[in-house]
Amino acid sequence: ETQERVRGVEAQKANIQAARTLANVLKTSLGPRGMDKMMVSPDSEVTVTNDGATILDSMDVENPIAKLIVDLSKSQDDEIGDGTTGVVVLAGSLLEQAEGLLDKGIHGTRIAEGF
């Protein structure tokens, strides 16, 4: 299996896409009309929940940026005890907006300073 190294804006966009994918998984479980997720563990144990922390704990995340998003959610849970889904969705939305700014040629450091 060969891995291809990407750099610059391509790498930033790949990382944004990974984080947005994670946020999109949780977004549908948020709010009063949030849908439950059914997860099956490697030992065939089935869990049905709409709790963001439980969903993230059940996921096998390999992308380093997506792992940071999971850590962000765990920090939120440790400090406040609630809002795990909200912080992931918020981070995903901010990154979605950042992607549009990258497309316009704005440097990533300027975007971060603006946020």
PyMOL commands that place a pseudoatom at each C-alpha (Angstrom):
pseudoatom trace, name=CA, resn=GLU, resi=1, chain=A, elem=C, hetatm=0, pos=[0.000, 0.000, 0.000]
pseudoatom trace, name=CA, resn=THR, resi=2, chain=A, elem=C, hetatm=0, pos=[1.610, 3.241, -1.126]
pseudoatom trace, name=CA, resn=GLN, resi=3, chain=A, elem=C, hetatm=0, pos=[0.801, 6.531, 0.498]
pseudoatom trace, name=CA, resn=GLU, resi=4, chain=A, elem=C, hetatm=0, pos=[0.919, 9.793, -1.351]
pseudoatom trace, name=CA, resn=ARG, resi=5, chain=A, elem=C, hetatm=0, pos=[2.092, 12.905, 0.451]
pseudoatom trace, name=CA, resn=VAL, resi=6, chain=A, elem=C, hetatm=0, pos=[0.062, 16.027, -0.189]
pseudoatom trace, name=CA, resn=ARG, resi=7, chain=A, elem=C, hetatm=0, pos=[1.187, 19.537, 0.680]
pseudoatom trace, name=CA, resn=GLY, resi=8, chain=A, elem=C, hetatm=0, pos=[-0.097, 23.054, 0.934]
pseudoatom trace, name=CA, resn=VAL, resi=9, chain=A, elem=C, hetatm=0, pos=[-3.716, 23.824, 0.215]
pseudoatom trace, name=CA, resn=GLU, resi=10, chain=A, elem=C, hetatm=0, pos=[-4.390, 20.232, -0.877]
pseudoatom trace, name=CA, resn=ALA, resi=11, chain=A, elem=C, hetatm=0, pos=[-3.315, 18.963, 2.553]
pseudoatom trace, name=CA, resn=GLN, resi=12, chain=A, elem=C, hetatm=0, pos=[-5.398, 21.616, 4.306]
pseudoatom trace, name=CA, resn=LYS, resi=13, chain=A, elem=C, hetatm=0, pos=[-8.461, 20.679, 2.262]
pseudoatom trace, name=CA, resn=ALA, resi=14, chain=A, elem=C, hetatm=0, pos=[-7.946, 16.953, 2.953]
pseudoatom trace, name=CA, resn=ASN, resi=15, chain=A, elem=C, hetatm=0, pos=[-7.783, 17.660, 6.680]
pseudoatom trace, name=CA, resn=ILE, resi=16, chain=A, elem=C, hetatm=0, pos=[-10.855, 19.886, 6.521]
pseudoatom trace, name=CA, resn=GLN, resi=17, chain=A, elem=C, hetatm=0, pos=[-12.744, 17.158, 4.666]
pseudoatom trace, name=CA, resn=ALA, resi=18, chain=A, elem=C, hetatm=0, pos=[-11.893, 14.589, 7.349]
pseudoatom trace, name=CA, resn=ALA, resi=19, chain=A, elem=C, hetatm=0, pos=[-13.132, 16.867, 10.129]
pseudoatom trace, name=CA, resn=ARG, resi=20, chain=A, elem=C, hetatm=0, pos=[-16.268, 17.825, 8.192]
pseudoatom trace, name=CA, resn=THR, resi=21, chain=A, elem=C, hetatm=0, pos=[-17.093, 14.166, 7.613]
pseudoatom trace, name=CA, resn=LEU, resi=22, chain=A, elem=C, hetatm=0, pos=[-16.932, 13.521, 11.339]
pseudoatom trace, name=CA, resn=ALA, resi=23, chain=A, elem=C, hetatm=0, pos=[-19.100, 16.576, 12.015]
pseudoatom trace, name=CA, resn=ASN, resi=24, chain=A, elem=C, hetatm=0, pos=[-21.653, 15.485, 9.408]
pseudoatom trace, name=CA, resn=VAL, resi=25, chain=A, elem=C, hetatm=0, pos=[-22.004, 12.095, 11.095]
pseudoatom trace, name=CA, resn=LEU, resi=26, chain=A, elem=C, hetatm=0, pos=[-22.878, 13.775, 14.388]
pseudoatom trace, name=CA, resn=LYS, resi=27, chain=A, elem=C, hetatm=0, pos=[-24.934, 16.625, 12.921]
pseudoatom trace, name=CA, resn=THR, resi=28, chain=A, elem=C, hetatm=0, pos=[-27.879, 14.353, 12.165]
pseudoatom trace, name=CA, resn=SER, resi=29, chain=A, elem=C, hetatm=0, pos=[-28.088, 13.274, 15.827]
pseudoatom trace, name=CA, resn=LEU, resi=30, chain=A, elem=C, hetatm=0, pos=[-28.384, 16.838, 17.150]
pseudoatom trace, name=CA, resn=GLY, resi=31, chain=A, elem=C, hetatm=0, pos=[-31.577, 18.451, 18.395]
pseudoatom trace, name=CA, resn=PRO, resi=32, chain=A, elem=C, hetatm=0, pos=[-35.109, 17.290, 19.127]
pseudoatom trace, name=CA, resn=ARG, resi=33, chain=A, elem=C, hetatm=0, pos=[-35.435, 15.652, 15.716]
pseudoatom trace, name=CA, resn=GLY, resi=34, chain=A, elem=C, hetatm=0, pos=[-31.993, 14.067, 15.942]
pseudoatom trace, name=CA, resn=MET, resi=35, chain=A, elem=C, hetatm=0, pos=[-31.696, 10.560, 14.626]
pseudoatom trace, name=CA, resn=ASP, resi=36, chain=A, elem=C, hetatm=0, pos=[-30.286, 7.654, 16.588]
pseudoatom trace, name=CA, resn=LYS, resi=37, chain=A, elem=C, hetatm=0, pos=[-27.175, 5.916, 15.320]
pseudoatom trace, name=CA, resn=MET, resi=38, chain=A, elem=C, hetatm=0, pos=[-26.777, 2.160, 15.411]
pseudoatom trace, name=CA, resn=MET, resi=39, chain=A, elem=C, hetatm=0, pos=[-23.201, 1.016, 15.924]
pseudoatom trace, name=CA, resn=VAL, resi=40, chain=A, elem=C, hetatm=0, pos=[-21.912, -2.529, 15.849]
pseudoatom trace, name=CA, resn=SER, resi=41, chain=A, elem=C, hetatm=0, pos=[-18.703, -3.279, 17.747]
pseudoatom trace, name=CA, resn=PRO, resi=42, chain=A, elem=C, hetatm=0, pos=[-16.104, -5.800, 16.513]
pseudoatom trace, name=CA, resn=ASP, resi=43, chain=A, elem=C, hetatm=0, pos=[-17.590, -8.396, 18.880]
pseudoatom trace, name=CA, resn=SER, resi=44, chain=A, elem=C, hetatm=0, pos=[-21.067, -7.836, 17.334]
pseudoatom trace, name=CA, resn=GLU, resi=45, chain=A, elem=C, hetatm=0, pos=[-22.451, -5.834, 20.264]
pseudoatom trace, name=CA, resn=VAL, resi=46, chain=A, elem=C, hetatm=0, pos=[-25.097, -3.383, 19.019]
pseudoatom trace, name=CA, resn=THR, resi=47, chain=A, elem=C, hetatm=0, pos=[-25.455, 0.100, 20.515]
pseudoatom trace, name=CA, resn=VAL, resi=48, chain=A, elem=C, hetatm=0, pos=[-28.217, 2.529, 19.558]
pseudoatom trace, name=CA, resn=THR, resi=49, chain=A, elem=C, hetatm=0, pos=[-27.718, 6.116, 20.712]
pseudoatom trace, name=CA, resn=ASN, resi=50, chain=A, elem=C, hetatm=0, pos=[-27.858, 9.762, 19.692]
pseudoatom trace, name=CA, resn=ASP, resi=51, chain=A, elem=C, hetatm=0, pos=[-25.244, 10.832, 22.273]
pseudoatom trace, name=CA, resn=GLY, resi=52, chain=A, elem=C, hetatm=0, pos=[-22.258, 12.411, 20.525]
pseudoatom trace, name=CA, resn=ALA, resi=53, chain=A, elem=C, hetatm=0, pos=[-19.704, 11.224, 23.102]
pseudoatom trace, name=CA, resn=THR, resi=54, chain=A, elem=C, hetatm=0, pos=[-20.877, 7.618, 22.793]
pseudoatom trace, name=CA, resn=ILE, resi=55, chain=A, elem=C, hetatm=0, pos=[-20.855, 7.781, 19.008]
pseudoatom trace, name=CA, resn=LEU, resi=56, chain=A, elem=C, hetatm=0, pos=[-17.317, 9.180, 18.923]
pseudoatom trace, name=CA, resn=ASP, resi=57, chain=A, elem=C, hetatm=0, pos=[-16.087, 6.600, 21.437]
pseudoatom trace, name=CA, resn=SER, resi=58, chain=A, elem=C, hetatm=0, pos=[-17.459, 3.841, 19.216]
pseudoatom trace, name=CA, resn=MET, resi=59, chain=A, elem=C, hetatm=0, pos=[-15.787, 5.139, 16.060]
pseudoatom trace, name=CA, resn=ASP, resi=60, chain=A, elem=C, hetatm=0, pos=[-12.337, 4.002, 14.970]
pseudoatom trace, name=CA, resn=VAL, resi=61, chain=A, elem=C, hetatm=0, pos=[-10.834, 7.302, 13.832]
pseudoatom trace, name=CA, resn=GLU, resi=62, chain=A, elem=C, hetatm=0, pos=[-7.473, 7.181, 12.043]
pseudoatom trace, name=CA, resn=ASN, resi=63, chain=A, elem=C, hetatm=0, pos=[-7.069, 10.643, 10.523]
pseudoatom trace, name=CA, resn=PRO, resi=64, chain=A, elem=C, hetatm=0, pos=[-4.955, 12.874, 12.816]
pseudoatom trace, name=CA, resn=ILE, resi=65, chain=A, elem=C, hetatm=0, pos=[-7.218, 15.894, 12.376]
pseudoatom trace, name=CA, resn=ALA, resi=66, chain=A, elem=C, hetatm=0, pos=[-10.343, 13.854, 13.024]
pseudoatom trace, name=CA, resn=LYS, resi=67, chain=A, elem=C, hetatm=0, pos=[-8.619, 12.549, 16.177]
pseudoatom trace, name=CA, resn=LEU, resi=68, chain=A, elem=C, hetatm=0, pos=[-8.140, 16.161, 17.279]
pseudoatom trace, name=CA, resn=ILE, resi=69, chain=A, elem=C, hetatm=0, pos=[-11.865, 16.732, 16.826]
pseudoatom trace, name=CA, resn=VAL, resi=70, chain=A, elem=C, hetatm=0, pos=[-12.561, 13.642, 18.957]
pseudoatom trace, name=CA, resn=ASP, resi=71, chain=A, elem=C, hetatm=0, pos=[-10.161, 14.994, 21.605]
pseudoatom trace, name=CA, resn=LEU, resi=72, chain=A, elem=C, hetatm=0, pos=[-11.964, 18.345, 21.460]
pseudoatom trace, name=CA, resn=SER, resi=73, chain=A, elem=C, hetatm=0, pos=[-15.228, 16.562, 22.178]
pseudoatom trace, name=CA, resn=LYS, resi=74, chain=A, elem=C, hetatm=0, pos=[-13.691, 14.613, 25.066]
pseudoatom trace, name=CA, resn=SER, resi=75, chain=A, elem=C, hetatm=0, pos=[-12.296, 17.822, 26.556]
pseudoatom trace, name=CA, resn=GLN, resi=76, chain=A, elem=C, hetatm=0, pos=[-15.746, 19.384, 26.364]
pseudoatom trace, name=CA, resn=ASP, resi=77, chain=A, elem=C, hetatm=0, pos=[-17.228, 16.350, 28.107]
pseudoatom trace, name=CA, resn=ASP, resi=78, chain=A, elem=C, hetatm=0, pos=[-14.534, 16.379, 30.826]
pseudoatom trace, name=CA, resn=GLU, resi=79, chain=A, elem=C, hetatm=0, pos=[-14.827, 20.098, 31.554]
pseudoatom trace, name=CA, resn=ILE, resi=80, chain=A, elem=C, hetatm=0, pos=[-18.555, 20.723, 31.139]
pseudoatom trace, name=CA, resn=GLY, resi=81, chain=A, elem=C, hetatm=0, pos=[-20.168, 17.286, 30.871]
pseudoatom trace, name=CA, resn=ASP, resi=82, chain=A, elem=C, hetatm=0, pos=[-22.346, 18.281, 27.923]
pseudoatom trace, name=CA, resn=GLY, resi=83, chain=A, elem=C, hetatm=0, pos=[-22.141, 19.799, 24.456]
pseudoatom trace, name=CA, resn=THR, resi=84, chain=A, elem=C, hetatm=0, pos=[-19.927, 17.172, 22.874]
pseudoatom trace, name=CA, resn=THR, resi=85, chain=A, elem=C, hetatm=0, pos=[-21.951, 17.041, 19.679]
pseudoatom trace, name=CA, resn=GLY, resi=86, chain=A, elem=C, hetatm=0, pos=[-22.253, 20.813, 19.518]
pseudoatom trace, name=CA, resn=VAL, resi=87, chain=A, elem=C, hetatm=0, pos=[-18.509, 21.477, 19.619]
pseudoatom trace, name=CA, resn=VAL, resi=88, chain=A, elem=C, hetatm=0, pos=[-17.881, 18.949, 16.847]
pseudoatom trace, name=CA, resn=VAL, resi=89, chain=A, elem=C, hetatm=0, pos=[-20.606, 20.449, 14.652]
pseudoatom trace, name=CA, resn=LEU, resi=90, chain=A, elem=C, hetatm=0, pos=[-19.327, 23.981, 15.383]
pseudoatom trace, name=CA, resn=ALA, resi=91, chain=A, elem=C, hetatm=0, pos=[-15.762, 23.006, 14.485]
pseudoatom trace, name=CA, resn=GLY, resi=92, chain=A, elem=C, hetatm=0, pos=[-17.016, 21.361, 11.288]
pseudoatom trace, name=CA, resn=SER, resi=93, chain=A, elem=C, hetatm=0, pos=[-18.937, 24.514, 10.338]
pseudoatom trace, name=CA, resn=LEU, resi=94, chain=A, elem=C, hetatm=0, pos=[-15.931, 26.750, 10.990]
pseudoatom trace, name=CA, resn=LEU, resi=95, chain=A, elem=C, hetatm=0, pos=[-13.771, 24.495, 8.858]
pseudoatom trace, name=CA, resn=GLU, resi=96, chain=A, elem=C, hetatm=0, pos=[-16.390, 24.510, 6.103]
pseudoatom trace, name=CA, resn=GLN, resi=97, chain=A, elem=C, hetatm=0, pos=[-16.213, 28.311, 6.046]
pseudoatom trace, name=CA, resn=ALA, resi=98, chain=A, elem=C, hetatm=0, pos=[-12.411, 28.166, 6.135]
pseudoatom trace, name=CA, resn=GLU, resi=99, chain=A, elem=C, hetatm=0, pos=[-12.397, 25.956, 3.050]
pseudoatom trace, name=CA, resn=GLY, resi=100, chain=A, elem=C, hetatm=0, pos=[-14.255, 28.632, 1.090]
pseudoatom trace, name=CA, resn=LEU, resi=101, chain=A, elem=C, hetatm=0, pos=[-11.739, 31.234, 2.203]
pseudoatom trace, name=CA, resn=LEU, resi=102, chain=A, elem=C, hetatm=0, pos=[-8.844, 28.967, 1.181]
pseudoatom trace, name=CA, resn=ASP, resi=103, chain=A, elem=C, hetatm=0, pos=[-10.454, 28.699, -2.261]
pseudoatom trace, name=CA, resn=LYS, resi=104, chain=A, elem=C, hetatm=0, pos=[-10.341, 32.493, -2.478]
pseudoatom trace, name=CA, resn=GLY, resi=105, chain=A, elem=C, hetatm=0, pos=[-6.590, 32.409, -1.832]
pseudoatom trace, name=CA, resn=ILE, resi=106, chain=A, elem=C, hetatm=0, pos=[-6.586, 33.598, 1.761]
pseudoatom trace, name=CA, resn=HIS, resi=107, chain=A, elem=C, hetatm=0, pos=[-3.718, 32.177, 3.791]
pseudoatom trace, name=CA, resn=GLY, resi=108, chain=A, elem=C, hetatm=0, pos=[-4.591, 29.680, 6.534]
pseudoatom trace, name=CA, resn=THR, resi=109, chain=A, elem=C, hetatm=0, pos=[-2.896, 31.759, 9.218]
pseudoatom trace, name=CA, resn=ARG, resi=110, chain=A, elem=C, hetatm=0, pos=[-5.067, 34.768, 8.346]
pseudoatom trace, name=CA, resn=ILE, resi=111, chain=A, elem=C, hetatm=0, pos=[-8.184, 32.585, 8.515]
pseudoatom trace, name=CA, resn=ALA, resi=112, chain=A, elem=C, hetatm=0, pos=[-7.202, 31.291, 11.961]
pseudoatom trace, name=CA, resn=GLU, resi=113, chain=A, elem=C, hetatm=0, pos=[-6.513, 34.821, 13.191]
pseudoatom trace, name=CA, resn=GLY, resi=114, chain=A, elem=C, hetatm=0, pos=[-9.908, 35.911, 11.874]
pseudoatom trace, name=CA, resn=PHE, resi=115, chain=A, elem=C, hetatm=0, pos=[-11.703, 33.173, 13.738]
for i in range(1, 115): cmd.bond("trace and resi %d" % i, "trace and resi %d" % (i + 1))
show_as sticks, trace
zoom trace
